[in-house]
């Protein structure tokens, strides 16, 4: 019987010739995605607040044989977003993949301890920045060869709890914005969202390990937190031509949280 398997390499994700801009790209999930995209052939714009951290990841990307541009950027401000966009286009002339990963969820003692400054800081970084970057870069993609936008949300968007009120609200907004932008920017631009559960990034070092494991045993099908590298399968898929008929999707990568 003739071998009917796909041709060699047919289903290998290849991002050669692509330029990816990743916010929050210097650590955690953003760093894992940046390195995975570089390994798949993309050149990378690594953005975060700290230039030295971006430069360290850029050096890792360069060691993989790809070009990398480290940019210190405050994407909670529109002028910071615009400066980042200008830097990316000045260097590479285009952006094919945008990953809106930068985010934060500061601790607070009570609801009334959340002052206007903290409220604005959380909403601005987690929601306003992704909107501005997606609007400007997305319209350029739509006017050109197209592209892919990948938003990094959180399980908090659908499992909100008392200690993440503003963060959960921002991420729920990001989920809604994903679907709206997919409608606004289609058919040439695909806009999708990854909704991670608990991942063992730098932030997790501050967690009570025993309490987390007890929660994982009770509420997570995989009985553990995720390693940063376990986000890259979904991120590679959504950035690639393999997702050519996937837009407005919200993909949970959470180990089976409930």
C-alpha positions as CSV (number, residue, x, y, z in Angstrom):
1,X,0.0,0.0,0.0
2,X,1.4,3.4,-1.0
3,X,2.6,5.7,1.8
4,X,0.0,8.4,2.2
5,X,1.8,10.3,5.0
6,X,2.3,14.1,4.4
7,X,5.4,15.2,2.6
8,X,8.5,15.7,4.9
9,X,8.3,19.2,6.5
10,X,4.8,19.9,5.4
11,X,3.5,20.4,8.9
12,X,6.7,21.9,10.3
13,X,6.1,25.5,11.5
14,X,8.3,27.8,9.6
15,X,8.4,31.5,10.4
16,X,11.4,32.3,8.2
17,X,11.2,35.8,6.8
18,X,8.8,37.0,9.4
19,X,9.3,39.8,12.0
20,X,7.7,39.3,15.4
21,X,7.2,42.1,18.0
22,X,6.7,40.7,21.5
23,X,5.9,42.9,24.5
24,X,7.0,41.7,27.9
25,X,9.5,39.7,25.9
26,X,12.4,39.7,28.3
27,X,11.2,37.1,30.8
28,X,8.6,34.5,31.5
29,X,6.1,33.5,28.8
30,X,7.3,36.4,26.5
31,X,10.9,35.2,26.6
32,X,9.8,31.6,25.9
33,X,7.7,32.8,22.9
34,X,10.5,35.0,21.6
35,X,13.0,32.2,21.6
36,X,10.6,29.7,20.0
37,X,9.8,32.2,17.2
38,X,13.5,32.7,16.6
39,X,14.1,29.0,16.5
40,X,11.3,28.8,13.9
41,X,13.1,31.4,11.8
42,X,11.6,34.8,12.7
43,X,13.5,38.0,13.6
44,X,12.4,39.4,16.9
45,X,11.7,42.8,18.4
46,X,12.0,42.2,22.2
47,X,10.2,44.9,24.2
48,X,9.9,45.5,28.0
49,X,10.5,48.2,30.5
50,X,14.2,47.3,31.2
51,X,16.6,47.6,28.3
52,X,19.3,45.4,29.8
53,X,16.8,42.5,30.2
54,X,15.8,42.9,26.5
55,X,19.4,43.0,25.5
56,X,20.0,39.7,27.3
57,X,17.2,38.0,25.4
58,X,18.4,39.6,22.1
59,X,21.8,38.0,22.7
60,X,20.1,34.6,23.1
61,X,18.2,35.2,19.8
62,X,21.3,36.3,18.0
63,X,23.0,33.0,19.1
64,X,20.2,31.2,17.3
65,X,21.2,33.0,14.1
66,X,18.3,35.5,14.0
67,X,18.2,39.3,14.2
68,X,16.9,40.8,17.3
69,X,16.1,44.4,18.3
70,X,15.9,45.1,22.0
71,X,13.7,48.1,22.9
72,X,12.9,49.6,26.3
73,X,9.2,50.5,26.0
74,X,6.4,51.6,28.3
75,X,3.4,50.1,26.4
76,X,1.0,51.4,29.1
77,X,1.2,54.8,27.3
78,X,0.2,55.5,23.7
79,X,3.4,57.5,23.1
80,X,5.4,54.5,24.4
81,X,3.5,52.2,22.0
82,X,4.1,54.6,19.1
83,X,7.8,54.9,19.9
84,X,8.0,51.0,19.9
85,X,6.2,50.8,16.6
86,X,8.5,53.4,15.1
87,X,11.6,51.5,16.3
88,X,10.4,48.2,14.9
89,X,9.5,49.6,11.5
90,X,12.7,51.7,11.3
91,X,14.7,48.5,11.8
92,X,12.8,45.9,9.9
93,X,10.3,47.8,7.7
94,X,7.3,45.8,8.8
95,X,5.8,43.6,11.6
96,X,4.2,40.3,10.6
97,X,3.4,39.0,14.1
98,X,2.4,41.0,17.2
99,X,2.3,39.3,20.6
100,X,0.7,41.5,23.3
101,X,2.1,39.8,26.3
102,X,3.1,42.6,28.7
103,X,1.0,42.7,31.8
104,X,0.9,42.9,35.6
105,X,-1.4,42.2,38.5
106,X,-0.2,44.1,41.6
107,X,-1.2,43.0,45.1
108,X,-3.5,45.0,47.2
109,X,-4.9,44.8,50.7
110,X,-8.5,45.7,50.0
111,X,-10.7,47.1,47.3
112,X,-10.5,50.6,48.7
113,X,-6.7,50.4,48.8
114,X,-6.8,50.3,45.0
115,X,-6.3,54.0,44.2
116,X,-6.8,55.6,40.8
117,X,-3.1,55.4,40.0
118,X,-3.0,51.6,40.6
119,X,-6.3,51.1,38.8
120,X,-5.1,53.0,35.7
121,X,-1.7,51.3,35.7
122,X,-3.3,47.8,35.6
123,X,-5.9,48.7,32.9
124,X,-3.4,50.7,30.8
125,X,-0.8,48.0,30.6
126,X,-3.1,45.0,30.2
127,X,-5.7,46.6,27.9
128,X,-4.9,50.1,26.6
129,X,-1.4,49.1,25.3
130,X,-2.6,46.1,23.4
131,X,-5.4,48.2,21.8
132,X,-3.0,50.9,20.6
133,X,-0.4,48.4,19.3
134,X,-3.0,46.3,17.6
135,X,-4.8,49.2,16.1
136,X,-1.7,50.8,14.5
137,X,0.2,47.6,13.6
138,X,-3.0,45.8,12.6
139,X,-4.1,48.5,10.1
140,X,-0.6,48.4,8.6
141,X,-0.8,44.6,8.3
142,X,-4.2,44.9,6.7
143,X,-2.9,47.4,4.2
144,X,0.1,45.2,3.4
145,X,0.6,41.5,3.3
146,X,-1.4,40.7,6.4
147,X,-0.3,39.2,9.6
148,X,-1.2,37.7,13.0
149,X,-1.9,39.3,16.4
150,X,-1.7,37.1,19.4
151,X,-3.0,38.4,22.7
152,X,-1.9,36.8,26.0
153,X,-4.9,37.0,28.4
154,X,-5.4,35.0,31.6
155,X,-7.7,32.4,33.1
156,X,-8.7,35.2,35.5
157,X,-10.8,36.6,32.6
158,X,-13.3,33.8,33.2
159,X,-12.3,32.7,36.7
160,X,-12.1,36.2,38.4
161,X,-11.3,36.2,42.1
162,X,-11.2,38.8,44.8
163,X,-7.4,39.4,44.7
164,X,-7.3,40.2,41.0
165,X,-10.4,42.4,40.4
166,X,-8.8,45.0,38.1
167,X,-6.5,42.4,36.4
168,X,-9.4,40.1,35.7
169,X,-11.5,43.0,34.3
170,X,-8.6,44.0,32.0
171,X,-8.1,40.5,30.7
172,X,-11.8,40.0,30.2
173,X,-11.7,43.2,28.1
174,X,-8.7,41.8,26.2
175,X,-10.7,38.6,25.3
176,X,-13.6,40.8,24.0
177,X,-11.2,43.0,22.1
178,X,-9.6,40.0,20.5
179,X,-12.9,39.1,18.9
180,X,-13.7,42.7,17.9
181,X,-10.3,43.2,16.3
182,X,-10.6,40.0,14.4
183,X,-13.8,41.4,12.9
184,X,-12.3,44.8,12.3
185,X,-9.0,43.6,10.7
186,X,-10.0,40.5,8.8
187,X,-9.6,38.9,6.4
188,X,-5.9,39.7,6.0
189,X,-5.1,39.9,9.7
190,X,-5.9,37.1,12.2
191,X,-6.4,38.1,15.8
192,X,-6.4,35.4,18.5
193,X,-5.9,35.0,22.2
194,X,-4.1,32.6,24.5
195,X,-5.6,32.3,28.0
196,X,-2.9,30.8,30.3
197,X,-3.6,29.4,33.7
198,X,-0.9,29.3,36.4
199,X,2.6,29.2,34.9
200,X,5.8,28.8,37.0
201,X,7.5,32.0,35.8
202,X,9.5,34.5,37.9
203,X,6.3,35.7,39.5
204,X,5.6,32.2,41.0
205,X,8.7,32.4,43.1
206,X,6.7,34.6,45.5
207,X,3.9,32.0,45.8
208,X,3.5,29.7,48.9
209,X,4.6,26.5,47.2
210,X,2.7,24.2,49.5
211,X,-0.5,26.1,49.2
212,X,-0.2,26.2,45.4
213,X,0.4,22.5,45.2
214,X,-2.7,21.9,47.4
215,X,-4.7,24.0,45.0
216,X,-3.2,22.3,42.0
217,X,-4.1,18.9,43.4
218,X,-7.7,20.0,43.9
219,X,-8.4,22.2,40.9
220,X,-5.9,21.5,38.1
221,X,-6.3,18.3,36.0
222,X,-2.5,18.2,35.4
223,X,-1.9,18.6,39.1
224,X,0.8,21.2,38.5
225,X,1.7,24.6,37.1
226,X,3.0,25.0,33.6
227,X,6.6,25.6,32.5
228,X,7.0,28.7,30.3
229,X,8.0,26.5,27.4
230,X,4.6,24.9,27.5
231,X,3.0,28.1,26.1
232,X,5.0,28.0,22.8
233,X,2.9,25.3,21.0
234,X,-0.2,27.5,21.0
235,X,1.9,30.6,20.2
236,X,3.7,29.0,17.3
237,X,0.4,27.7,15.9
238,X,-1.4,31.0,16.0
239,X,1.5,32.9,14.5
240,X,1.9,30.5,11.6
241,X,0.1,29.7,8.4
242,X,-1.2,26.5,10.0
243,X,-3.7,28.8,11.7
244,X,-4.9,30.3,8.4
245,X,-8.6,29.7,9.2
246,X,-8.3,30.5,12.9
247,X,-9.2,34.0,14.1
248,X,-11.2,35.4,17.0
249,X,-10.2,32.2,18.9
250,X,-9.5,32.2,22.7
251,X,-7.4,29.1,23.5
252,X,-7.0,28.0,27.1
253,X,-3.6,26.7,28.1
254,X,-4.1,26.0,31.7
255,X,-3.6,22.4,32.6
256,X,-7.3,21.8,32.9
257,X,-8.1,24.4,35.6
258,X,-11.6,24.5,37.0
